[in-house]
Amino acid sequence: MTADRLPVVIAGAGPSGSTLALCLAKKDIPVVLLEKQLALPVDLRASTFHPASLDLLAELDPWIVENMLARGLKAPRYQYRDRRSGETATFDMQLIADETGFPFRLQLEQYELTRLTCERLQSCDGVDVRFGHEVTGYHESGDCVQVEVLNDGEEMQLDGAFVVGAEGARSNVRKSAGIDFLGFTYDEKFLVVSTSFPFEQVFDDFSYVNYVADPEEWCVVLRTDKHWRVLFPTTPETDADEQLLLSEQFIQERLHHLYDLDGDYDIKHRSLYAVNQRVAETYTSGRMAMIGDACHINNPLGGMGMNGGLHDAFCLGEKFDAIYNEGADYHDALAHYDRQRKDVAVRFVQEHTIQNKKLMESTDPDIQKKRQKMLMRTAADPMAAREFLLERAMINCLRDSQAAA
C-alpha cells in the first residue's frame, strides 16, 4: 500500500472512536480500529444523546439512529427541581423543534451506539477492527506513523498514515505525544446508583431528567433506557470511606432520603468515580490527533462529554476526507480541527458543565432560592427558554465550532 493510502489507525472503539471509523469508511478511507478489550465493553457511563448528536448520526447512517430510537427512551423535557420548596422549572424541548430533527434527549446507554456502529463496520470495505489490541505508543517516520500495539502479551507494530487517540482519559497516544492534560480534579467523587424503582409513579409530574437542588444534598435523577439512575455528590478521603459509600447500607439510606419507600430499593448497579475538568493543551501533533475523553473530560452534569466526543469525531472525519480525497495539506487540516474543537467547542463544554455544577451545589438556601426563581422565569418565557435549550442541547456549540475559521 502506498504511503498516501495507508490507513488511519484509531486507538479505542468507544463512541467517538467507532463513530470516526464509520465516518472514514463511508468516505472510502482505509481504517484500522484497535480496542484493548476482548469485546465491546458494556459499562454504565454516558446515557444522554443530545439533538445535535442525533442530527449528525442520522446524516451519517439513518439505520443507526432508527435502531437507537427503537432501543432508547425519548425525554422531551427536563426539570430543575427544588427539593425543599417543591418548585419546578420545566424546559420543553419542543421549543427547538424547528432547529433539529430530534427535539428531545435520547436516554440510551452509550454502549448501544458502539454495538450498532461496529455492526455497521462489519459490512464496510477497507475497515480492519481488532479486539484485544492495546495501543501503547507511536512514533512518526517521514510520511507515516508506526503504531506500537500489545496483543496477547506480544508487541507488534502497525504502519499508518495517521494515528488517532480515542482510548479515553488515560490515553497512551496522548502520553506518547507528550501532551499535557491541563485542568483540575474536584475534591468530590460522584456516586452513581441504578435502580428499577419507578420514581415517576411517586413524584408528581416527574420528567425523565431531573436536577434536584437541596442545600443538604443535591442529586440528579434520570431515566435511562433500562433503569432509573441517581447521582449523589460525595467526599471520600480514604479507601475505607469509598467502601462505605458503596455499601448497601449507605446507598439505601441515600435513596430513602430521596424517597422513603417501605423496604429496600432494588440496586442494579453502583459506582464511584472521580470528577475532572481537563483539556489537552493541543488536540493534534504532526500526524496524530485526539478525540473524546483522550483530549477533554468534564463533570457529567448536562451530558456533554460523550456528545462532545462525537462532535470531535465528525469534525475530524471531515478533515481526513479533505486530506485523503481532496488533496488537502494535513498540517492545515489538522490545525483547523484543533481550532474548531479545542478553542470553540471544548471551551463551551467546560464552561457549561462547571456552571451546571455550581447551579446545583450551593449550600446557601438564599442562593438556591434565587437560582430556582431564575430557572423558573427562564422556563416560563418561551424566547428565553428557547435560547437556554439551544445552548444545553449543544446546537449553538456545534454551529459555532463548524463556523470557526
HELIX and SHEET records of a PDB file:
HELIX    1   1 ALA A    3  ARG A    5  5                                   3    
HELIX    2   2 PRO A   15  LYS A   26  1                                  12    
HELIX    3   3 PRO A   51  LEU A   60  1                                  10    
HELIX    4   4 PRO A   62  ARG A   71  1                                  10    
HELIX    5   5 MET A   93  ILE A   96  5                                   4    
HELIX    6   6 GLN A  110  LEU A  121  1                                  12    
HELIX    7   7 ASN A  172  ALA A  177  1                                   6    
HELIX    8   8 PHE A  199  GLN A  201  5                                   3    
HELIX    9   9 ASP A  239  LEU A  245  1                                   7    
HELIX   10  10 GLU A  248  LEU A  258  1                                  11    
HELIX   11  11 GLY A  292  ALA A  294  5                                   3    
HELIX   12  12 GLY A  305  GLU A  326  1                                  22    
HELIX   13  13 TYR A  330  ASP A  338  1                                   9    
HELIX   14  14 ARG A  339  VAL A  346  3                                   8    
HELIX   15  15 ARG A  347  GLU A  361  1                                  15    
HELIX   16  16 PRO A  365  ALA A  380  1                                  16    
HELIX   17  17 PRO A  382  ARG A  392  1                                  11    
HELIX   18  18 ILE A  395  ALA A  403  1                                   9    
SHEET    1   A 6 VAL A 127  PHE A 131  0                                        
SHEET    2   A 6 VAL A  31  GLU A  35  1                                        
SHEET    3   A 6 VAL A   8  ALA A  11  1                                        
SHEET    4   A 6 PHE A 162  GLY A 165  1                                        
SHEET    5   A 6 MET A 288  MET A 290  1                                        
SHEET    6   A 6 THR A 284  SER A 285 -1                                        
SHEET    1   B 3 THR A  48  PHE A  49  0                                        
SHEET    2   B 3 ARG A 105  GLN A 107 -1                                        
SHEET    3   B 3 LEU A  73  ALA A  75 -1                                        
SHEET    1   C 8 THR A  88  ASP A  92  0                                        
SHEET    2   C 8 ARG A  77  ASP A  82 -1                                        
SHEET    3   C 8 VAL A 209  ALA A 213  1                                        
SHEET    4   C 8 CYS A 219  ARG A 223 -1                                        
SHEET    5   C 8 TRP A 228  THR A 234 -1                                        
SHEET    6   C 8 PHE A 181  THR A 195 -1                                        
SHEET    7   C 8 ILE A 267  ALA A 280 -1                                        
SHEET    8   C 8 HIS A 296  ILE A 297 -1                                        
SHEET    1   D 3 HIS A 133  SER A 141  0                                        
SHEET    2   D 3 CYS A 144  ASN A 151 -1                                        
SHEET    3   D 3 GLU A 154  GLY A 160 -1                                        
END                                                                             
